[in-house]
Amino acid sequence: MSGSSNQPAADAVAGMADEWKHVLPDLDTRPLLVLGRLQRIVARSDASLRPAFAAAGLGAGDFDVLAALRRRDPAGPVPAGDLAEAMLVTPGAATKRVDRLAAAGLVTREASESDRRGRSIALTGRGRTLTDRLMNEHMANEATVIAALDDAEQDQLAGLLARILNHIEADNGQEGI
């Protein structure tokens, strides 16, 4: 089965699936239709979502640090290792991002209360204000990306993607959402 039947209007990914149907008629291209479209959506939407961060002087990944800290804001400073884990990056990558943000006055480092050798990271008032503004702008921008779907369809898609993500993470021994 080609998997390209009952698909909405043709797009580049559907074109690839159709080409495969001619080369390998029995090939099930449904995974290509789903994952190929997800990849194209992410690539195209990222290009429209990042300018807001760049306009604020933030480099790639900097907003991820600010957002991770803001989500945990009521709990106080976040240990550097926990911050790296929350962003799914190496401690070295997190340190580079924190260095940039500290130099910009958006975060502070302080000695960890639980580990004298460790450091904890916290937002400054300026960092919190910027994060809140950018988060609202970011959510509005993301809403335009998924505006082709009504609320019920957005909820349904979010649920289906969560199932796929949980399945993949369970197979890799990682935590689910």
N, C-alpha and C positions, 0 to 999 in steps of 0.2 A: 504494500500500500504506500502511495507516495506521501500521504499526509497533507497534501496541498488542497484537498477538496474542502468545501465549506469555509474557505478563508475569506476575510474581508478584501477590500480593494487591493489590487496588486501593488507590491512594493519591491525593493531590491532583493529582499530575502526570499520572497515568493518566487522571484525570477530565478534565484539560485536553485531553489527547490525544484522548480520546473525543469531547469537544465539537468539536474541530477535524475529526474524522472525519465528523461530521454536516454541518459547514459546507463542508469541502473534502475529499470522499471519497478523492481520489487523493493527498492530501498525505502524505508520509512523515514521521511524527512521531517516528521513532527518535531523532533528535538532541535533541528536547525531552525524551523519556523519560530519556535519559542525562544531559544537561547540566542539565535542570531538577531532576532528583533530586540531582545533585552540589551544585547551588546550595543546595537545601533542607537537605541533610546538613550542609554547611559552616555555614550560618546557625544551624541548631539546635544543632549540636555546639559552635560557638563560644560560645554562651550558657552551655553547661555547662562549658566548659574554662577560660574567663577568670576565674571567681571565685577560683581558687587564686592567680592572679597579683595580683588586687586585694587579697586577704587579706595578701599579702606587701608591699603598698604600691606595687605596680608599675602604671604606667599602660599604656595601649595601646601596644604596640610595644616597651616596655622589656625584656620577656623576650627578644624577638628579638635585642636587642643583647647581653644576657648570654649567650644560647645561642651566638651567632656567635663571641663572644670565647672561650667555653669550648671550643668545637670546635677552635679554633686555639691553645688554651692552651700546648701544648708548644713552639710556635714563638715564643712570647713576645708582646710588645705588637704590636698590629695597627695599621698606618697608618689614619688616619681615613677616607681615601678608599676603601681596601680594605674597611673595615667597612661603609660605605654601600653599596658594590657587592654585598657578601655578603648584605645585607638587602634588596636591590632597592629602595632608597629614595634620594632625593636627598641630597647631602651636608648640606644645611640641615636636613633632617628627622633625619638621623643625629646632627647636632650638638645639636639640641634634646633628643633622647633621652639622649645622653651627658651633657649638662648636668644633667639630672634625676638620673641615676645617680651622677654624681660628687658632687653635693650630698648624696646619700644614703649616700655612702661605699662604694659598690659597685664603682666603677671609678676609675682614675686616668688622667690625661693626662700625657704626658711628651714632651719634644722628640724628634723622630724622629732616629735615628742616620744615616739615609740622606739626609734633607732637613731642614736646619736650620730651615726655615720651617714644616715640617709637624709634626703631632702624631701620636703613637701612643697607643692606648688599651689598657689592660690591666685585668683583674679584680683587685680586692683579695682578700685571704683571705676576707673576709666575703662578697664577691660570688661567689667560687667556691663556697663552702659553700651559699649560697642557691640558686645556679644548679643545683648537683647535686641538692639536695633537690627543687626545683621540677621539674627534668627528670624525675626518677623519678615524681613525682606526676602530671606531665603525661602521661607514657607510660602510666601506669595508667589515667588518665581517657580517653585516646584508645583504649586497648584496650577499654574498655566501649562506646565508640561503634561499634566494628567487631565486637563479640562475636557478632553474629548470623551471622557467617561463621566456618567452621572454618579452621585454619591454611592448608590447601591453597587454599581459596577466597580468603583474604587475600593469599596470595602471587600467585595468579592475577590478582586485581584490581589489586594493586600493579604487576604487569607490564603489564597492559592500560593503566592510567593513565599509566605511564611512556611507552608507545608514543604515546599521544595527546599528551602534553606535549612529547616530542621532536619530533613532527610539527609541532606549533604553533610551537615555538621555532625549528625549522629554517626554517619559512615566514617567520618574522619576523626571520631573521638573528641569532637569539640562540643561545647555547650550550644544548646538551642537559644532561641531569642528570649 
